[in-house]
Amino acid sequence: MAADSTGVASERRFSLSPSLGLTLNSSRVDGVKKSSFQWLATLDAGFSYTGEKFDFSSKLYAAYGETKQQGASSEKLQDLLIVTLTPSVRIIKFPAIRLFLETTAETSFRKGELNSQETGFLDPVFLYQTLFLGQKHYSPEKNDKTRWSLTYGVGYSFQQTFNKNFRVVNDLSGGNSEFESGLSALTDFSLESDIGKDFTLDVSLKGVILARGSLRDGLPATRRSLLIRSGIFYKKTGLEYNYYYLMDPNLSLFKKIDHSLMFTLRF
């Protein structure tokens, strides 16, 4: 295991991974044939710099898809845009402890509906900054077949939900559109492994918990999100599963879950 960047030469990495998932369904019930078509496009991009003490990483995740049934208008399947910037500096060499400052913005691309209200690009948009102590582990450069990274930590976050026409939920458990702050915890894991000739396994997971107010407000006042991407690919084709969970009392009193299993083409 390679812990932190101790003794590692400076390195820059850029990644860009667009994909397109397709599903076509056809059925016949009572002599009537019905067909439906689903598509989901995703983009996973990032840039990172690794130095002896200072690290910087940026990530962009975008997903948009629609479903179309015969004789009906198309509906949004998923709609998500997440941009993250995370500089960090090592403050203790052993054990390897780093100080991170993560800034993340999350919104949607197109018009939709939530709580019987219209949503759109940057309406609403959730923005948070969290300053946390944690560790960063990653695979050595010489390991060509398996590449992985793991970041985790706890700290304090500053949050705000920006809205135009969308009305933020006024919930007694902490939901409002004003500036908020509280304890935070997160973990970020990614794995890419060559499991056979021309076969690749990809797994990524990011979970974030952002408290609002004091700990006495409890779990109902927190924002909880989890994004999981996994897939097995043969060259540029494969089977991919995406899962996104969000519980935010500012946006809705109900949890949001988007998940899909699709045949995927990578470019």
TORKOL-4160 file (C-alpha; in steps of 0.2 Angstrom, whole numbers, padded with zeros to 4 digits, m for minus):
267
<pt num="1" X="0000" Y="0000" Z="0000"/>
<pt num="2" X="0006" Y="0017" Z="m0004"/>
<pt num="3" X="0001" Y="0030" Z="0009"/>
<pt num="4" X="0000" Y="0048" Z="0004"/>
<pt num="5" X="0014" Y="0055" Z="m0007"/>
<pt num="6" X="0029" Y="0053" Z="0004"/>
<pt num="7" X="0044" Y="0051" Z="m0007"/>
<pt num="8" X="0034" Y="0051" Z="m0023"/>
<pt num="9" X="0040" Y="0063" Z="m0038"/>
<pt num="10" X="0028" Y="0076" Z="m0044"/>
<pt num="11" X="0015" Y="0069" Z="m0056"/>
<pt num="12" X="0001" Y="0076" Z="m0067"/>
<pt num="13" X="m0014" Y="0066" Z="m0073"/>
<pt num="14" X="m0029" Y="0070" Z="m0084"/>
<pt num="15" X="m0043" Y="0058" Z="m0087"/>
<pt num="16" X="m0059" Y="0059" Z="m0099"/>
<pt num="17" X="m0071" Y="0045" Z="m0100"/>
<pt num="18" X="m0087" Y="0048" Z="m0109"/>
<pt num="19" X="m0100" Y="0033" Z="m0111"/>
<pt num="20" X="m0117" Y="0030" Z="m0118"/>
<pt num="21" X="m0129" Y="0017" Z="m0112"/>
<pt num="22" X="m0143" Y="0010" Z="m0122"/>
<pt num="23" X="m0158" Y="m0001" Z="m0118"/>
<pt num="24" X="m0172" Y="m0007" Z="m0129"/>
<pt num="25" X="m0187" Y="m0016" Z="m0123"/>
<pt num="26" X="m0201" Y="m0024" Z="m0132"/>
<pt num="27" X="m0217" Y="m0033" Z="m0126"/>
<pt num="28" X="m0233" Y="m0040" Z="m0132"/>
<pt num="29" X="m0248" Y="m0040" Z="m0120"/>
<pt num="30" X="m0266" Y="m0045" Z="m0125"/>
<pt num="31" X="m0260" Y="m0044" Z="m0144"/>
<pt num="32" X="m0254" Y="m0026" Z="m0142"/>
<pt num="33" X="m0235" Y="m0024" Z="m0145"/>
<pt num="34" X="m0227" Y="m0010" Z="m0134"/>
<pt num="35" X="m0209" Y="m0004" Z="m0135"/>
<pt num="36" X="m0198" Y="0008" Z="m0125"/>
<pt num="37" X="m0181" Y="0015" Z="m0127"/>
<pt num="38" X="m0169" Y="0021" Z="m0114"/>
<pt num="39" X="m0152" Y="0030" Z="m0115"/>
<pt num="40" X="m0140" Y="0037" Z="m0103"/>
<pt num="41" X="m0125" Y="0047" Z="m0107"/>
<pt num="42" X="m0111" Y="0050" Z="m0094"/>
<pt num="43" X="m0095" Y="0060" Z="m0093"/>
<pt num="44" X="m0082" Y="0057" Z="m0080"/>
<pt num="45" X="m0067" Y="0069" Z="m0081"/>
<pt num="46" X="m0053" Y="0074" Z="m0069"/>
<pt num="47" X="m0036" Y="0082" Z="m0067"/>
<pt num="48" X="m0024" Y="0079" Z="m0053"/>
<pt num="49" X="m0007" Y="0085" Z="m0047"/>
<pt num="50" X="0003" Y="0074" Z="m0035"/>
<pt num="51" X="0018" Y="0082" Z="m0026"/>
<pt num="52" X="0029" Y="0078" Z="m0011"/>
<pt num="53" X="0017" Y="0088" Z="0001"/>
<pt num="54" X="0004" Y="0097" Z="m0010"/>
<pt num="55" X="m0009" Y="0088" Z="m0019"/>
<pt num="56" X="m0023" Y="0094" Z="m0030"/>
<pt num="57" X="m0038" Y="0085" Z="m0039"/>
<pt num="58" X="m0053" Y="0091" Z="m0049"/>
<pt num="59" X="m0067" Y="0080" Z="m0054"/>
<pt num="60" X="m0082" Y="0082" Z="m0066"/>
<pt num="61" X="m0096" Y="0070" Z="m0066"/>
<pt num="62" X="m0111" Y="0072" Z="m0078"/>
<pt num="63" X="m0126" Y="0061" Z="m0082"/>
<pt num="64" X="m0141" Y="0064" Z="m0093"/>
<pt num="65" X="m0153" Y="0051" Z="m0100"/>
<pt num="66" X="m0171" Y="0049" Z="m0106"/>
<pt num="67" X="m0184" Y="0036" Z="m0108"/>
<pt num="68" X="m0196" Y="0035" Z="m0122"/>
<pt num="69" X="m0211" Y="0024" Z="m0123"/>
<pt num="70" X="m0221" Y="0021" Z="m0139"/>
<pt num="71" X="m0235" Y="0033" Z="m0141"/>
<pt num="72" X="m0229" Y="0044" Z="m0126"/>
<pt num="73" X="m0217" Y="0059" Z="m0124"/>
<pt num="74" X="m0200" Y="0056" Z="m0118"/>
<pt num="75" X="m0196" Y="0058" Z="m0099"/>
<pt num="76" X="m0180" Y="0062" Z="m0090"/>
<pt num="77" X="m0171" Y="0047" Z="m0084"/>
<pt num="78" X="m0157" Y="0055" Z="m0075"/>
<pt num="79" X="m0150" Y="0073" Z="m0074"/>
<pt num="80" X="m0135" Y="0077" Z="m0063"/>
<pt num="81" X="m0120" Y="0088" Z="m0064"/>
<pt num="82" X="m0106" Y="0088" Z="m0050"/>
<pt num="83" X="m0090" Y="0098" Z="m0050"/>
<pt num="84" X="m0077" Y="0096" Z="m0037"/>
<pt num="85" X="m0061" Y="0104" Z="m0033"/>
<pt num="86" X="m0050" Y="0097" Z="m0019"/>
<pt num="87" X="m0032" Y="0104" Z="m0014"/>
<pt num="88" X="m0023" Y="0096" Z="0001"/>
<pt num="89" X="m0007" Y="0097" Z="0010"/>
<pt num="90" X="0002" Y="0085" Z="0021"/>
<pt num="91" X="0004" Y="0091" Z="0039"/>
<pt num="92" X="0010" Y="0075" Z="0047"/>
<pt num="93" X="0022" Y="0063" Z="0039"/>
<pt num="94" X="0019" Y="0048" Z="0050"/>
<pt num="95" X="0005" Y="0044" Z="0052"/>
<pt num="96" X="0001" Y="0052" Z="0035"/>
<pt num="97" X="m0012" Y="0065" Z="0039"/>
<pt num="98" X="m0017" Y="0078" Z="0027"/>
<pt num="99" X="m0028" Y="0094" Z="0028"/>
<pt num="100" X="m0041" Y="0095" Z="0013"/>
<pt num="101" X="m0052" Y="0109" Z="0007"/>
<pt num="102" X="m0065" Y="0102" Z="m0004"/>
<pt num="103" X="m0077" Y="0113" Z="m0014"/>
<pt num="104" X="m0092" Y="0105" Z="m0023"/>
<pt num="105" X="m0106" Y="0111" Z="m0033"/>
<pt num="106" X="m0121" Y="0100" Z="m0038"/>
<pt num="107" X="m0136" Y="0104" Z="m0050"/>
<pt num="108" X="m0145" Y="0098" Z="m0065"/>
<pt num="109" X="m0145" Y="0102" Z="m0084"/>
<pt num="110" X="m0162" Y="0103" Z="m0090"/>
<pt num="111" X="m0180" Y="0108" Z="m0084"/>
<pt num="112" X="m0188" Y="0095" Z="m0072"/>
<pt num="113" X="m0199" Y="0093" Z="m0058"/>
<pt num="114" X="m0196" Y="0091" Z="m0039"/>
<pt num="115" X="m0210" Y="0093" Z="m0026"/>
<pt num="116" X="m0222" Y="0099" Z="m0040"/>
<pt num="117" X="m0210" Y="0113" Z="m0044"/>
<pt num="118" X="m0200" Y="0116" Z="m0059"/>
<pt num="119" X="m0181" Y="0114" Z="m0058"/>
<pt num="120" X="m0168" Y="0118" Z="m0071"/>
<pt num="121" X="m0149" Y="0122" Z="m0073"/>
<pt num="122" X="m0143" Y="0131" Z="m0057"/>
<pt num="123" X="m0160" Y="0131" Z="m0050"/>
<pt num="124" X="m0157" Y="0125" Z="m0037"/>
<pt num="125" X="m0138" Y="0122" Z="m0035"/>
<pt num="126" X="m0131" Y="0115" Z="m0019"/>
<pt num="127" X="m0113" Y="0122" Z="m0015"/>
<pt num="128" X="m0102" Y="0117" Z="0000"/>
<pt num="129" X="m0085" Y="0119" Z="0006"/>
<pt num="130" X="m0078" Y="0107" Z="0019"/>
<pt num="131" X="m0061" Y="0108" Z="0028"/>
<pt num="132" X="m0056" Y="0091" Z="0034"/>
<pt num="133" X="m0042" Y="0081" Z="0041"/>
<pt num="134" X="m0040" Y="0064" Z="0033"/>
<pt num="135" X="m0029" Y="0052" Z="0023"/>
<pt num="136" X="m0025" Y="0049" Z="0005"/>
<pt num="137" X="m0019" Y="0032" Z="m0001"/>
<pt num="138" X="m0016" Y="0026" Z="m0019"/>
<pt num="139" X="m0008" Y="0012" Z="m0029"/>
<pt num="140" X="0011" Y="0014" Z="m0033"/>
<pt num="141" X="0015" Y="0020" Z="m0050"/>
<pt num="142" X="0024" Y="0003" Z="m0055"/>
<pt num="143" X="0007" Y="m0006" Z="m0053"/>
<pt num="144" X="0001" Y="m0006" Z="m0070"/>
<pt num="145" X="m0013" Y="m0019" Z="m0069"/>
<pt num="146" X="m0023" Y="m0011" Z="m0054"/>
<pt num="147" X="m0024" Y="0007" Z="m0051"/>
<pt num="148" X="m0034" Y="0013" Z="m0036"/>
<pt num="149" X="m0035" Y="0028" Z="m0024"/>
<pt num="150" X="m0044" Y="0031" Z="m0007"/>
<pt num="151" X="m0047" Y="0047" Z="0002"/>
<pt num="152" X="m0057" Y="0049" Z="0019"/>
<pt num="153" X="m0059" Y="0061" Z="0033"/>
<pt num="154" X="m0069" Y="0071" Z="0045"/>
<pt num="155" X="m0071" Y="0090" Z="0047"/>
<pt num="156" X="m0082" Y="0105" Z="0046"/>
<pt num="157" X="m0093" Y="0111" Z="0031"/>
<pt num="158" X="m0100" Y="0127" Z="0025"/>
<pt num="159" X="m0116" Y="0125" Z="0014"/>
<pt num="160" X="m0128" Y="0135" Z="0004"/>
<pt num="161" X="m0143" Y="0131" Z="m0007"/>
<pt num="162" X="m0145" Y="0144" Z="m0021"/>
<pt num="163" X="m0162" Y="0145" Z="m0029"/>
<pt num="164" X="m0171" Y="0156" Z="m0042"/>
<pt num="165" X="m0189" Y="0150" Z="m0044"/>
<pt num="166" X="m0188" Y="0134" Z="m0035"/>
<pt num="167" X="m0194" Y="0136" Z="m0017"/>
<pt num="168" X="m0183" Y="0127" Z="m0004"/>
<pt num="169" X="m0192" Y="0116" Z="0008"/>
<pt num="170" X="m0195" Y="0124" Z="0025"/>
<pt num="171" X="m0192" Y="0110" Z="0037"/>
<pt num="172" X="m0190" Y="0110" Z="0056"/>
<pt num="173" X="m0176" Y="0098" Z="0055"/>
<pt num="174" X="m0164" Y="0110" Z="0047"/>
<pt num="175" X="m0170" Y="0114" Z="0029"/>
<pt num="176" X="m0168" Y="0132" Z="0023"/>
<pt num="177" X="m0159" Y="0141" Z="0009"/>
<pt num="178" X="m0148" Y="0152" Z="0021"/>
<pt num="179" X="m0130" Y="0149" Z="0025"/>
<pt num="180" X="m0128" Y="0133" Z="0035"/>
<pt num="181" X="m0113" Y="0124" Z="0043"/>
<pt num="182" X="m0110" Y="0108" Z="0053"/>
<pt num="183" X="m0098" Y="0093" Z="0054"/>
<pt num="184" X="m0094" Y="0083" Z="0039"/>
<pt num="185" X="m0088" Y="0066" Z="0034"/>
<pt num="186" X="m0083" Y="0059" Z="0017"/>
<pt num="187" X="m0075" Y="0044" Z="0008"/>
<pt num="188" X="m0070" Y="0043" Z="m0010"/>
<pt num="189" X="m0064" Y="0027" Z="m0018"/>
<pt num="190" X="m0059" Y="0022" Z="m0036"/>
<pt num="191" X="m0052" Y="0006" Z="m0043"/>
<pt num="192" X="m0047" Y="0002" Z="m0061"/>
<pt num="193" X="m0041" Y="m0016" Z="m0064"/>
<pt num="194" X="m0036" Y="m0026" Z="m0079"/>
<pt num="195" X="m0044" Y="m0043" Z="m0075"/>
<pt num="196" X="m0040" Y="m0052" Z="m0091"/>
<pt num="197" X="m0035" Y="m0049" Z="m0109"/>
<pt num="198" X="m0045" Y="m0034" Z="m0115"/>
<pt num="199" X="m0056" Y="m0035" Z="m0099"/>
<pt num="200" X="m0057" Y="m0020" Z="m0087"/>
<pt num="201" X="m0066" Y="m0018" Z="m0070"/>
<pt num="202" X="m0070" Y="m0001" Z="m0065"/>
<pt num="203" X="m0077" Y="0004" Z="m0048"/>
<pt num="204" X="m0080" Y="0021" Z="m0040"/>
<pt num="205" X="m0089" Y="0027" Z="m0024"/>
<pt num="206" X="m0091" Y="0043" Z="m0015"/>
<pt num="207" X="m0101" Y="0046" Z="0000"/>
<pt num="208" X="m0103" Y="0062" Z="0009"/>
<pt num="209" X="m0113" Y="0067" Z="0025"/>
<pt num="210" X="m0115" Y="0085" Z="0029"/>
<pt num="211" X="m0123" Y="0090" Z="0046"/>
<pt num="212" X="m0133" Y="0106" Z="0049"/>
<pt num="213" X="m0132" Y="0114" Z="0065"/>
<pt num="214" X="m0128" Y="0105" Z="0081"/>
<pt num="215" X="m0127" Y="0086" Z="0083"/>
<pt num="216" X="m0143" Y="0088" Z="0093"/>
<pt num="217" X="m0153" Y="0090" Z="0077"/>
<pt num="218" X="m0149" Y="0073" Z="0073"/>
<pt num="219" X="m0148" Y="0063" Z="0056"/>
<pt num="220" X="m0164" Y="0071" Z="0049"/>
<pt num="221" X="m0156" Y="0088" Z="0047"/>
<pt num="222" X="m0141" Y="0081" Z="0038"/>
<pt num="223" X="m0138" Y="0080" Z="0019"/>
<pt num="224" X="m0132" Y="0062" Z="0014"/>
<pt num="225" X="m0127" Y="0058" Z="m0004"/>
<pt num="226" X="m0119" Y="0042" Z="m0011"/>
<pt num="227" X="m0113" Y="0040" Z="m0029"/>
<pt num="228" X="m0108" Y="0023" Z="m0035"/>
<pt num="229" X="m0102" Y="0018" Z="m0053"/>
<pt num="230" X="m0096" Y="0000" Z="m0058"/>
<pt num="231" X="m0094" Y="m0009" Z="m0074"/>
<pt num="232" X="m0085" Y="m0023" Z="m0083"/>
<pt num="233" X="m0079" Y="m0019" Z="m0100"/>
<pt num="234" X="m0072" Y="m0028" Z="m0115"/>
<pt num="235" X="m0062" Y="m0016" Z="m0124"/>
<pt num="236" X="m0075" Y="m0002" Z="m0127"/>
<pt num="237" X="m0091" Y="m0011" Z="m0123"/>
<pt num="238" X="m0097" Y="m0017" Z="m0107"/>
<pt num="239" X="m0111" Y="m0019" Z="m0093"/>
<pt num="240" X="m0112" Y="m0004" Z="m0082"/>
<pt num="241" X="m0122" Y="0000" Z="m0066"/>
<pt num="242" X="m0124" Y="0017" Z="m0059"/>
<pt num="243" X="m0132" Y="0022" Z="m0042"/>
<pt num="244" X="m0136" Y="0039" Z="m0035"/>
<pt num="245" X="m0144" Y="0042" Z="m0018"/>
<pt num="246" X="m0148" Y="0059" Z="m0010"/>
<pt num="247" X="m0157" Y="0064" Z="0005"/>
<pt num="248" X="m0157" Y="0083" Z="0008"/>
<pt num="249" X="m0171" Y="0091" Z="0018"/>
<pt num="250" X="m0168" Y="0108" Z="0009"/>
<pt num="251" X="m0174" Y="0100" Z="m0007"/>
<pt num="252" X="m0187" Y="0087" Z="m0003"/>
<pt num="253" X="m0193" Y="0077" Z="0012"/>
<pt num="254" X="m0191" Y="0061" Z="0002"/>
<pt num="255" X="m0175" Y="0053" Z="m0003"/>
<pt num="256" X="m0170" Y="0053" Z="m0021"/>
<pt num="257" X="m0163" Y="0037" Z="m0029"/>
<pt num="258" X="m0157" Y="0035" Z="m0047"/>
<pt num="259" X="m0150" Y="0018" Z="m0053"/>
<pt num="260" X="m0148" Y="0010" Z="m0070"/>
<pt num="261" X="m0140" Y="m0006" Z="m0077"/>
<pt num="262" X="m0136" Y="m0004" Z="m0095"/>
<pt num="263" X="m0126" Y="m0010" Z="m0110"/>
<pt num="264" X="m0113" Y="0004" Z="m0112"/>
<pt num="265" X="m0101" Y="0010" Z="m0125"/>
<pt num="266" X="m0086" Y="0020" Z="m0120"/>
<pt num="267" X="m0077" Y="0032" Z="m0131"/>
